[in-house]
Amino acid sequence: MSKDDARKMTIIEELLSGRFTNSQAAQLLDLSIRQVQRLKSEATANGITSILHKNRGRKPANTLNPQTAEAIIQTYNTELSGYNFCHATDVLAEEKDIFVSVSTVSRLLTAHGIRSPKAKRRPKRHRSRDAREHEGEMAQMDASKFDWLCNDSYLHLHGAIDDATGRILGLHFAKEETFEGYCEVMFQMNRDGHLPREIYTDARTVFVYDSKVKKKLTLDQELAGETERQPQFARALKELSILLIIARSAQAKGGIERLWGTLQDRLPKDLQRHKISSVEDANAFLKSYIPYYNRKFAVQAANPEKAYLPSFDEAALELILAKQETRKLDSGLSFSFHGQKYRLPAYVDKQPLSASPHDTLKVATSHRIGMKILFKGYAFAPQPLQKQMKEALTPNYTPDLPPLPMPCEKPKNRSPWRKSNNFLFPPKQLKDSSVTGSTATPG
């Protein structure tokens, strides 16, 4: 019996003995006079102990079954070790049919000396901004390098989330953070009808060149209509009428930074539990993982009206999201690209293609379209020119040249002056037999 129950029984006993009035007892027990009268009648009829709660000593109806508690502890120690308690609760409900609350799992595991591996750090102070009111108004885009497959591969996960709801719009694994990886995210958003009006990114060179390094245009160049060189992704977004906004800090795009924290804790364990160890299988798994994540973590936007852009035709989007380089036609109506000469076809779609020397065209390349030429509103494949290879001389080939003359011996020096001058040319140094013969002793 608790102290409150003992005090309650004492006051009611004093009330029955006439020492307290109903009003005084109600004030002491912090109850209404009607409730005090009910307790007084109950004690008179059934004894003083009848005023205590009837569930005292009974097992609560919502008590966790001991078998279920044992199954939770065993499953966590054998299969879910390292999972945070919220993630473990989700897996227990989806795969083990054990439906309990996060607080129940936390209380049970903590009582057995198991602590959640995800530490809670004090949040850093920064200036916050309000999320956009409409879904599709702005998307945050970034990539995260992490050991997603738990095999030291350290892949880059490209992703985009909606700023208003926090729902994932697209995810794609790649070995490096590249233009092609972000293009795959754009293809996913276009396929689902989730192209945003604005994209919020960091200052990676995939999105923007460093203004301190790049060459600025002069006033004459701007008046002549020249434009500054920009990255391929920024050029593609401009053609899609999507505004590119550059964030100067990680806190500015905190939504997608929080997404990486959640995925780095959950996704590797889910991939490992499903025995996924390749990039292709991981990308296939993301198709079912994105809807699951959005059902659990996405929130409602402040305004229910959606502001997504209309979807583009797949073929047109492939040309826009391809790498585009500019070339000029030479006098033979051909151009060079990566060491190979190409020419334009005479007809495109059964229409004659008019071209002149020094005309400008664009070469679009990607793994989806291969190589296409964008010229005067047409998109077509160029015709490669065959190189004229010079015939190499065979090793056994000898040109028809006149034979060289045979080397002749050096003629002997038979000069009379040489023979008679024994003082300058003693006989020992002269190997000419005629000289040695001339030095004989006169008779």
Secondary structure, 3 states (H helix, E strand, C coil): CCHHHHHHHHHHHHHHCCCCCHHHHHHHHCCCHHHHHHHHHHHHHHCHHHHCCCCCCCCCCCCCCHHHHHHHHHHHHHCCCCCCHHHHHHHHHHHCCCCCCHHHHHHHHHHCCCCCCCCCCCCCCCCCCCCCCECCCCEEEEEEEECCCCCCCCEEEEEEEECCCCCEEEEEEECCCCHHHHHHHHHHHHHCCCECCEEEECCCCCCCCCCCCCCCCCHHHHHCCCCCCCCHHHHHHHHCCCEEEECCCCHHHHHHHHHHHHHHHHHHHHHHHCCCCCHHHHHHHHHHHHHHHHHHHCCCCCECCCCCECCCCHHHHHHHCCEEEEEECCCCCEEEECCEEEECCCEECCEECCCCCCCEEEEEEECCCEEEEEECCEEECCEECCCCCCCCCCCCCCCCCCCCCCCCCCCCCCCHHHHHCCCCCCCCCCCCHHHHHHCCCCC
